[in-house]
Amino acid sequence: MLWWCEAPFLVRKWVRMYRRLLPGPPRPRCMAAPMPLSTSRAPKSTAGRVQVHVKKRDGTHCDVEVPVGLSLMQALRDVARLDVEGTCNGEMVCATCHVRLSATSFKRVAGPSEEEEDVLAKALDVKETSRLACQVDLTPEVDGLEVELPPYDNGRY
């Protein structure tokens, strides 16, 4: 039997349980940036975060600020919520997270491994500065990274 004095406790308990099921605070959305991707910009990120400049498939630009330690795929897919698939979830087997870096950004990140080059060979429209976003780690040294999403979506033009 439920005692009336227990009702507020049970309501508070139910509210706490319900709040855990709700999604967290809204994640930042990618905002359109008026500058072209090739324009050199000084990084303006805060400590423990890096800024990534993205040219989307439709030609618009956006700046995304993400925590250090994520992969580029996690930053684009999970934080900025851009249409980067990442089907294998970073296991380097699918090439659905294929991106192109600017020439200066390509020099700032660690080079691709042989395995990554083998997977990139299966991707469409690969350029010299192409990388798998799941293999690019975001560190303070790559703050201001310039990324371009290829013109196709999951292998379809």
C-alpha positions, -999 to +999 in steps of 0.1 A: +000+000+000+013+035-009+013+060+019+005+095+010+037+108+027+057+086+003+042+101-029+065+131-032+095+108-028+083+085-055+075+115-078+111+129-074+125+094-080+105+090-112+116+125-124+152+116-118+149+084-137+130+101-166+157+128-169+184+101-174+165+089-204+163+123-220+191+133-244+218+157-230+220+194-237+218+203-274+250+200-292+264+230-311+253+231-347+276+241-375+272+277-384+278+291-418+311+311-422+314+338-448+352+333-454+365+308-480+383+277-466+417+287-480+418+320-461+444+317-434+429+324-400+445+324-365+431+297-343+407+312-317+398+282-297+398+279-259+422+258-239+415+221-242+396+226-275+405+229-311+388+247-340+381+229-373+371+249-404+349+227-426+338+232-462+305+212-465+293+193-496+270+221-506+299+246-507+291+264-475+317+268-447+314+263-410+337+265-379+334+238-353+351+239-318+356+205-303+375+190-273+411+178-278+414+140-280+385+133-304+391+119-338+381+142-368+353+117-376+339+121-341+341+159-343+324+161-377+297+134-371+289+136-334+297+172-324+290+192-356+264+166-368+275+168-404+268+141-428+299+120-422+289+084-421+317+065-403+300+031-408+328+011-393+330+035-363+367+042-367+379+007-374+394+018-408+376-006-431+349+014-449+362+048-461+328+064-455+346+091-434+368+101-463+377+139-461+402+162-478+425+184-459+440+216-471+477+214-481+488+232-450+466+211-427+478+179-444+514+188-435+504+195-398+489+161-391+507+127-389+509+109-422+486+081-432+496+045-425+498+018-452+465+004-440+448+038-443+462+042-478+448+008-488+414+017-475+415+051-492+423+033-525+387+020-524+372+055-519+358+077-546+375+109-558+407+106-537+431+135-538+467+138-525+455+154-493+427+128-487+425+112-453+401+090-433+386+113-407+387+084-381+425+083-383+431+121-377+435+128-340+427+163-329+455+177-308+464+212-299+490+212-327+463+209-354+442+238-341+427+256-371+425+224-392+409+230-427+387+201-439+366+197-471+339+170-473+340+153-507+311+161-531+295+127-528+275+112-500+283+076-491+297+067-525+269+084-545+274+115-566 
